[in-house]
């Protein structure tokens, strides 16, 4: 049950983490705080000694910080203020990781973060890295990525050097430009999306969006009214396409 008045709609949700078909361990985490209408995914950066430990640390610390943020904002549930608070909390965690674990110059700890806070009639997204937040409007034909990837491939798309399709398979997509544990001060992004009844939100790591294109994501998100079934199908589709990485997904359906 959510804190009274924080979100103007009811919602259904489901989440799941899967190791994938190729990995020998899992470094993904999902964070679900339905009482505050907050959800997130964190993906430990592959190749780093402490990638999985970083995502686990984020999953442990973030719910308490969201609770503190709620106490600071509950008298005036302003989306813009909430966006600033989310960035502040993400920056706090990231800078703490950097100062305690990466400051010596060796980046052994790092993870992505993508979260959403449902507030009033809006979704406030926060992200660092290439885990994504999507929105599928009730009457929209196609899913829309709300967050922006923080990697070199996205910068090459912005400069016109790569198309979106080329970036999907380009080696630079694995080169993150921002992440949790980056050089202090961290630079998280926040985005605000108005919500209506019937809208769907998807948070996921690149183990899902790197395996399943937007057209298939749209079809799968609309394929069932059962949240758990939707999430299971998303995981199965990613594994069926190769399952090259850990897979995490959070599905949220906005109700009347």
Secondary structure, 3 states (H helix, E strand, C coil): CCCCCCECCCEEEEEEEECCCCCCCCCEEEEEEHHHCEEEEEEECCCCCCHHHHHHHHHHHHHHHHHHHHHHHCCCCCHHHHHHHHHHHHHHHHHHHHHHHHCCCCCCCCEEEEEEEEEECEEEEEEECCCEEEEECCCCCCCEECCCCCEHHHHHHHCCCCCHHHHHHCHHHHCECCCECCCCCCCCEEEEEECCCCCEEEEECHHHHCCCCHHHHHHHHCCCCCHHHHHHHHHHHHHHCCCCCCEEEEEEEECC
